[in-house]
Amino acid sequence: MLIRPETPKDYEQIYQLIKSAFANSEHSDGTEQDLVERLRRSSSFIPELALVAEIKGEIVGYILFTQVRIGENIELSLAPLAVLPSIQKQGVGKALIKQGHEIAKQLECHYAIVLGNPDYYGKLGYQPARQFQITAPFEIDDTFFMVFELNPPQNNVKGVVQYADEFGI
Ligand SMILES: CC(C)(COP(=O)(O)OP(=O)(O)OC[C@H]1O[C@@H](n2cnc3c(N)ncnc32)[C@H](O)[C@@H]1OP(=O)(O)O)[C@@H](O)C(=O)NCCC(=O)NCCS
């Protein structure tokens, strides 16, 4: 499996992949693929952190981290992560997250934030955001709002996460 940054010729495959991955997901509004198209045009977009997983020339997974603000700090939001339904639970999601974290660490961000399933993200080192005094800008059971520490912060990074406008929050 190859993990690499997306290129414009991948966009259509990525769109279809995200749509099919979220089609049966209970916590989805079915528009994650459109969110990605908006985020690509946003100032929060970081090209090095839009990654595809490819097997034999086919895109089987996608991950995107974009910038969010916490106070004066620029941090990251992981959204979305999608794996082709036919090869889920074979390590593709985990590999994308790990590769994304390695790149993100070099960008010197402190935290990656995710809204998702704690059983899944907990296995990958995400912890409840409340432990870091980081909170969501919306009502949510706080076990679903998690952070991964990329680099220990020098100053206090805490407060409400401000998402890019493209999230529509
Ligand atoms: C969630 C998703 C990205 C996971 O990708 P994946 O490639 O299937 O997951 P992996 O194979 O890397 O799984 C890593 C670990 O998590 C476990 N796992 C996978 N899906 C899980 C789930 N839904 N709940 C709990 N654990 C899960 C795996 O068994 C594996 O455990 P192990 O390391 O102990 O063997 C994928 O199922 C998907 O695209 N789902 C639909 C879209 C979605 O919900 N995205 C996440 C939005 S926040």
The ligand as an SDF file (V2000), in Angstrom:
LIG
                    3D

 48 50  0  0  0  0  0  0  0  0999 V2000
  -13.7480    4.2150   10.4740 C   0  0  0  0  0  0  0  0  0  0  0  0
  -12.8680    3.7330    9.3290 C   0  0  0  0  0  0  0  0  0  0  0  0
  -12.1330    4.9160    8.7320 C   0  0  0  0  0  0  0  0  0  0  0  0
  -11.8380    2.7520    9.9010 C   0  0  0  0  0  0  0  0  0  0  0  0
  -10.9080    2.3940    8.9010 O   0  0  0  0  0  0  0  0  0  0  0  0
  -10.4120    0.8890    8.7820 P   0  0  0  0  0  0  0  0  0  0  0  0
   -9.3560    0.8030    7.7640 O   0  0  0  0  0  0  0  0  0  0  0  0
  -11.6190    0.0300    8.6110 O   0  0  0  0  0  0  0  0  0  0  0  0
   -9.8300    0.6510   10.2540 O   0  0  0  0  0  0  0  0  0  0  0  0
   -8.5050   -0.1240   10.6510 P   0  0  0  0  0  0  0  0  0  0  0  0
   -8.4920   -1.4480    9.9690 O   0  0  0  0  0  0  0  0  0  0  0  0
   -7.3220    0.7350   10.4650 O   0  0  0  0  0  0  0  0  0  0  0  0
   -8.7770   -0.3400   12.1910 O   0  0  0  0  0  0  0  0  0  0  0  0
   -7.8450   -0.0460   13.2250 C   0  0  0  0  0  0  0  0  0  0  0  0
   -8.3340   -0.7010   14.4960 C   0  0  0  0  0  0  0  0  0  0  0  0
   -9.6460   -0.2190   14.8300 O   0  0  0  0  0  0  0  0  0  0  0  0
  -10.5930   -1.2870   14.8380 C   0  0  0  0  0  0  0  0  0  0  0  0
  -11.8350   -0.7830   14.2460 N   0  0  0  0  0  0  0  0  0  0  0  0
  -12.1190   -0.5980   12.9410 C   0  0  0  0  0  0  0  0  0  0  0  0
  -13.3530   -0.0580   12.8000 N   0  0  0  0  0  0  0  0  0  0  0  0
  -13.8440    0.0960   14.0630 C   0  0  0  0  0  0  0  0  0  0  0  0
  -15.0590    0.5810   14.5680 C   0  0  0  0  0  0  0  0  0  0  0  0
  -16.0440    1.0430   13.7840 N   0  0  0  0  0  0  0  0  0  0  0  0
  -15.2280    0.5890   15.9200 N   0  0  0  0  0  0  0  0  0  0  0  0
  -14.2490    0.1520   16.7460 C   0  0  0  0  0  0  0  0  0  0  0  0
  -13.0490   -0.3240   16.3110 N   0  0  0  0  0  0  0  0  0  0  0  0
  -12.8610   -0.3640   14.9930 C   0  0  0  0  0  0  0  0  0  0  0  0
   -9.9630   -2.3780   14.0130 C   0  0  0  0  0  0  0  0  0  0  0  0
  -10.4630   -3.6370   14.3490 O   0  0  0  0  0  0  0  0  0  0  0  0
   -8.5000   -2.2050   14.3450 C   0  0  0  0  0  0  0  0  0  0  0  0
   -8.2250   -2.7440   15.6060 O   0  0  0  0  0  0  0  0  0  0  0  0
   -6.8210   -3.4870   15.9300 P   0  0  0  0  0  0  0  0  0  0  0  0
   -5.7340   -2.4670   15.6430 O   0  0  0  0  0  0  0  0  0  0  0  0
   -6.9440   -3.8480   17.3640 O   0  0  0  0  0  0  0  0  0  0  0  0
   -6.7770   -4.6430   14.9810 O   0  0  0  0  0  0  0  0  0  0  0  0
  -13.6680    3.0080    8.2420 C   0  0  0  0  0  0  0  0  0  0  0  0
  -14.3750    1.9570    8.8150 O   0  0  0  0  0  0  0  0  0  0  0  0
  -14.6400    3.9200    7.5000 C   0  0  0  0  0  0  0  0  0  0  0  0
  -14.2980    4.4910    6.4620 O   0  0  0  0  0  0  0  0  0  0  0  0
  -15.8940    4.0350    8.0150 N   0  0  0  0  0  0  0  0  0  0  0  0
  -16.9210    4.8570    7.4030 C   0  0  0  0  0  0  0  0  0  0  0  0
  -16.5940    6.3140    7.5030 C   0  0  0  0  0  0  0  0  0  0  0  0
  -16.3380    6.7650    8.9210 C   0  0  0  0  0  0  0  0  0  0  0  0
  -17.1120    6.4700    9.8240 O   0  0  0  0  0  0  0  0  0  0  0  0
  -15.2220    7.5070    9.1190 N   0  0  0  0  0  0  0  0  0  0  0  0
  -14.8040    8.0010   10.4060 C   0  0  0  0  0  0  0  0  0  0  0  0
  -15.5070    9.2880   10.6890 C   0  0  0  0  0  0  0  0  0  0  0  0
  -14.9100   10.0720   12.1500 S   0  0  0  0  0  0  0  0  0  0  0  0
  1  2  1  0
  2  3  1  0
  2  4  1  0
  2 36  1  0
  4  5  1  0
  5  6  1  0
  6  7  2  0
  6  8  1  0
  6  9  1  0
  9 10  1  0
 10 11  2  0
 10 12  1  0
 10 13  1  0
 13 14  1  0
 14 15  1  0
 15 16  1  0
 15 30  1  0
 16 17  1  0
 17 18  1  0
 17 28  1  0
 18 19  1  0
 18 27  1  0
 19 20  2  0
 20 21  1  0
 21 22  1  0
 21 27  2  0
 22 23  1  0
 22 24  2  0
 24 25  1  0
 25 26  2  0
 26 27  1  0
 28 29  1  0
 28 30  1  0
 30 31  1  0
 31 32  1  0
 32 33  2  0
 32 34  1  0
 32 35  1  0
 36 37  1  0
 36 38  1  0
 38 39  2  0
 38 40  1  0
 40 41  1  0
 41 42  1  0
 42 43  1  0
 43 44  2  0
 43 45  1  0
 45 46  1  0
 46 47  1  0
 47 48  1  0
M  END
$$$$
